[in-house]
Amino acid sequence: MRRVASLALVLAGCSEVQIVTTPKTAAPDTDTPGVALDQPDIEVEPLELRFGQRPVGCGSEPKPITIKNVGEAPLEVSEIALRGGGYQSFRLTNAQPITLQPGEKVEVGVAFEPLDLGLFDKANVRVVSNDPDEPNVKTNLKGEGGEYLQNEDLFTQESQRDVDILWVMDTSCSMEDNRNGVVNAINNFIGQFVNLGLDYQIGITTTDMSSSGTQGRLLGPVISNATPDPVKAFKDQMNDPLAQYPCANDTGTSCGADSEMGFDASHAALETHKNKVNNKDLVRSDATLAVVVLSDEDDGSTGTFGGIFASKPGEYVTWLKGLKPDPDDVSFSGMVGPDGKANPVGNACGGGLFSSRSATRAPSYHTAIKQTGGVWANICTFDVAPFLNQLAYVAAGLEFRFPLSRTPASSNPTDFTVWVNGQQVSWGEPDGYTYDANENAIQLHGPAIPEPGEEVVVTYPLPAGDCFTGDTGTP
């Protein structure tokens, strides 16, 4: 699940103990008033593990529990043990006493192998340590002995983060109706942030890197929840002469820049001009960063104006992720053409300008989208509302896609069950769930997308005979 966000939108096995040292970013322990700052502080994740249904004697692959020391002194873990009713149907690996220095963590494996039919939901893994206010921490375990192999995944929607947004618009003449479509729907996009109570910031630039173009400069002041009328401010900036090129005729001549440079433009906006005029106020250190492109062409960057990419998505993603200490705080999204894998030659859709939609395939943009967990929408169909709705959640560090831990035996919707906040969700759009076989993920839509803190539980069948044959540890 993801975290707080700055959004840049471009429109154009467990057999050994493993200790990992991580940078210390946690605040001092505030669990109990009066606890000294130089004390150990335990953190155990997750606090619940679900294994679904398995036939008697059919073991599962171990699932990890992570034990961290986020305190200021060594954490002495004296016991890691199975407790509670039915604990004999579970197995532990790496469950020995250990000392964790500040910033260190260790993983413990837990497997489920039911000894009988029925529900096993009373067992837990107890971790005993010298944490002064949490000496005993439990991870609850849940599994079922049954006739069929069935897996169950549990997800928790994280808290939303502050969000900064950069829109980079394709200003070529063929994009005029697309730009207008976004402008007309922007109230719903901003409304999502208002409903979530987010502190957001929005900046707008274009893909035009020509001498007369924006070259990454924002079209106006940063728009935020402090702006009196943010929707009007957005529309006003989109009507700026640099964002609106009059078309001389239906052939598209005398239009804006015909080379759309989304990578170069966002680089210039976030790097070259980051300390100049309006740009310097856009990106905050504690917000996530998302880049989203709206364009009917793939990236045409040439390295103009300090850019380094020249349509090299791998290099661009590396630079983009490097803007934040946590690379997961960055995403790149886009409403562009398909990736071109099926048929890489010719247009992705349609015919000429103003008769039917025309767009090229966009493999460079698709690479950036996939490598950063962004959102893609097909500009050929130009369904703006769902795209903006999903984009708002990604920008805020919230999830609507939930990758499954195993591959289902079937993609038939009747073989899945999905609950959100204890309520079963129906199959299909616009307010239920769908399954993406390519990503092996459940996707929630509209009101089915969970609010911060809400749980998502997904149950699905596993292939027959899919019993784990490796080391499942000891009961």
PyMOL commands that set and color helices and strands:
alter all, ss='L'
color gray80, all
select helices_A, chain A and resi 87-89+173-196+230-238+262-272+277-281+304-306+313-321+327-329+363-372+384-395+413-415+446-448
alter helices_A, ss='H'
color red, helices_A
select strands_A, chain A and resi 7-10+19-21+42-45+48-55+63-69+75-83+90-93+98-100+104-112+118-120+124-129+136-146+150-156+163-169+200-206+223-224+288-294+330-336+347-349+359-360+376-378+401-403+417-420+423-425+433-436+441-444+455-461
alter strands_A, ss='S'
color yellow, strands_A
deselect
rebuild
show_as cartoon
